[in-house]
Amino acid sequence: MKGIILAGGSGTRLHPITYAISKQIMPIYDKPMIYYPLSILMMTGIKDILIISTPQDLPLFQRLLHDGGQYGLNIQYASNPFPMGWHRHS
């Protein structure tokens, strides 16, 4: 089984801090926010994980998590250049 973490978006609700850094990299208590969904996948035994983010934020995740080997994981990355989020259609 494989896991997917969607870590994209523009973070407009958290501006101005998200102008400089992805909200998933921001710390919540003592670790980056992305560690929380990552740990849930790990606890369920999922070791193959795809992280999808924007082209400008992917290097941040790659620098933080590398290939996941240090956690016993296989992390791959994919780019989503146009995150659309949730939109209400009238």
C-alpha positions as CSV (number, residue, x, y, z in Angstrom):
1,M,0.0,0.0,0.0
2,K,1.2,3.5,-0.7
3,G,0.4,6.8,1.0
4,I,-0.1,10.3,-0.5
5,I,0.4,13.5,1.4
6,L,-0.9,16.6,-0.4
7,A,1.3,19.4,0.9
8,G,0.6,22.1,-1.7
9,G,-1.5,25.2,-1.7
10,S,-0.8,28.8,-1.3
11,G,-1.6,29.1,2.4
12,T,-3.6,32.3,1.8
13,R,-5.5,32.0,5.2
14,L,-2.1,32.1,7.0
15,H,-0.6,35.1,5.2
16,P,1.7,36.9,5.7
17,I,3.8,34.1,7.2
18,T,3.1,31.7,4.3
19,Y,4.6,34.2,1.8
20,A,8.0,32.9,3.0
21,I,7.4,29.3,4.0
22,S,5.0,26.5,3.3
23,K,2.5,26.0,6.0
24,Q,3.4,22.3,6.1
25,I,7.0,23.2,7.1
26,M,5.8,25.5,9.9
27,P,6.3,24.0,13.3
28,I,3.3,22.9,15.3
29,Y,4.5,22.5,18.9
30,D,7.9,20.8,18.4
31,K,7.9,19.6,14.7
32,P,7.0,20.6,11.2
33,M,3.3,20.1,10.4
34,I,4.1,17.5,7.7
35,Y,5.4,15.2,10.4
36,Y,1.9,14.6,11.7
37,P,0.4,13.0,8.6
38,L,3.7,11.3,7.9
39,S,3.7,9.7,11.4
40,I,0.1,8.4,10.9
41,L,1.1,6.7,7.6
42,M,4.1,5.2,9.4
43,M,2.0,3.9,12.3
44,T,-0.3,2.2,9.8
45,G,2.7,0.4,8.2
46,I,2.8,2.4,5.0
47,K,6.4,2.9,3.9
48,D,6.0,4.1,0.3
49,I,4.9,7.7,0.4
50,L,4.3,10.3,-2.3
51,I,4.5,14.0,-1.3
52,I,2.8,16.4,-3.7
53,S,3.5,20.0,-3.4
54,T,4.2,23.2,-5.5
55,P,7.4,23.4,-7.5
56,Q,8.8,26.2,-5.2
57,D,8.1,24.2,-2.0
58,L,9.3,20.7,-3.1
59,P,13.0,21.5,-2.4
60,L,12.0,22.4,1.3
61,F,10.4,19.0,1.7
62,Q,13.3,17.2,0.0
63,R,15.8,19.0,2.2
64,L,13.8,18.1,5.3
65,L,12.9,14.5,4.5
66,H,15.4,13.4,1.8
67,D,14.4,10.0,0.4
68,G,12.9,8.9,3.8
69,G,15.6,6.3,4.4
70,Q,16.4,7.7,7.8
71,Y,12.8,6.9,8.9
72,G,12.7,3.5,7.1
73,L,10.5,5.0,4.4
74,N,10.6,5.4,0.6
75,I,9.5,9.0,0.0
76,Q,9.0,10.3,-3.5
77,Y,8.0,13.7,-4.7
78,A,5.7,15.1,-7.3
79,S,5.0,18.7,-8.4
80,N,1.6,20.3,-8.7
81,P,2.2,23.7,-10.3
82,F,-1.4,24.9,-10.0
83,P,-2.9,24.0,-6.7
84,M,-6.6,24.9,-6.8
85,G,-7.8,24.0,-3.4
86,W,-11.5,23.7,-2.7
87,H,-13.8,25.9,-4.7
88,R,-17.5,26.3,-4.4
89,H,-19.3,26.2,-7.7
90,S,-22.6,28.2,-7.9
